[in-house]
Amino acid sequence: MTTRRSRGDGGLHWDETRERWIASVTVGYTPAGKRIVKKASGKTKTEAKAMLKEIIRDYDDGLTTAAHNYTVGDAVRDWLEFGLNGREASTITNRRILAEQHVIPALGARKLRELSADDVDRWLAAKAKILSTETLRKIHSVLKRSIARAQARDKVKRNVVMLCEIPKGQEGRPSKSLTLDQAASILKAAEGAILYAYVVVSLLIGARTEELRALTWAHVDLDGQPNADPPVPPSIMVWRSVRVGGDTKTEKSRRTLALPRLCVDALCGHRERQALAQEKAGDLWQENDLVFASKHGTELDAANVRRAFRVILKRTDLDPDEWTPREMRHSFVSLLSDSGMALENISRLVGHKGTVVTEKVYRKQLRPVLLEGAEAMNLIFPGETMEA
């Protein structure tokens, strides 16, 4: 005589229509009191029984809502939609591109329950042949965070990405700086361009592109106080950025910088041209008090600046595809270093926490300061040799 299965053990029955054994078990109830039943099927009773055991095991582990066909792609898309709240628009766009280009095509079809650490290791190893270490870190993070979200929602038992190390990738394109002649040629080529003042200010004060795009006229003083004692020069207050909340990158990034004469002249001309643009735009103008704005007064994005910068570069001997706006900041550091300015002063001007950051980020642009010791010793011991 066949014994009846105990409550919670689920059930097995033959489905004549599908010609398959069906395993089913109640794993809970909806808020309305309706039973939640999980089902699986197999060609044989043994297969169905194995599926039933898996469902019960998942139920015991607390994975009552996990679908067997839930894929890595489902987890990544869910994270992209709901897991990036509060992040900057540029960050969201970047992570979406990385997910759609590198994560989903390679792993998206894999069932999340079946994804193994070996799968992830092989995927990262393949990507290490074409991507930089920094990009590998980002796609590893996309997958890790996506599965962590799925794990928190009982879609999978563990996050196998936590077991995987990030391999070393390809060398990224190193940032570089302009020579004095190259910088002068860009300034010349930028004359008359919409972003002429932007280029001048970027090269001559070294502000970050996200700081300049958020700069307002309220934070620009083109007159100073020449009659004060001591005189106060024209200046800009780098107190904002386009980051979420308008904060600068670090606390030290919040700084007030004196303006060189060329910057003052460029900004004065820029303000006059902006007033004409506002008059021409009429009702389409949106007043945001931005120094560098679109033809309708709205905030520029990084792509706007990049395109305009490339147009300027085409008027020079430089390859537009090999330079980016942020390298004007690198050039600012390089030109000051070549002039003999101390690293500590350069660090303050660019808004770094300390000289360690400046050396790490701009080490190729910095002139070695240890030459001073050798030069001093040359004066103390001018060309004398020691007898053996």
Secondary structure, DSSP 8 states (H G I E B T S, - for coil): ------TTS-EEEEETTTTEEEEEEEEEE-TTS-EEEEEEEESSHHHHHHHHHHHHHHHHTT--S--TT-BHHHHHHHHHHHTTTTS-HHHHHHHHHHIIIIIHHHHTTSBGGG--HHHHHHHHHHHTTTSBHHHHHHHHHHHHHHHHHHHHTTS-S--GGGG------B---------HHHHHHHHHHHTTSTTHHHHHHHHHH---HHHHTT-BGGGEESS-BTTSSS-B--EEEE---SSGGG--SSGGG-EEEE--HHHHHHHHHHHHHHHHHHHHHGGG-----BSSB-TTS-B--HHHHHHHHHHHHTTSSS-GGG--TTHHHHHHHHHHHHTT--HHHHHHHHT-SSHHHHHHHHTTTS--TTHHHHHHHHHHS-S-----
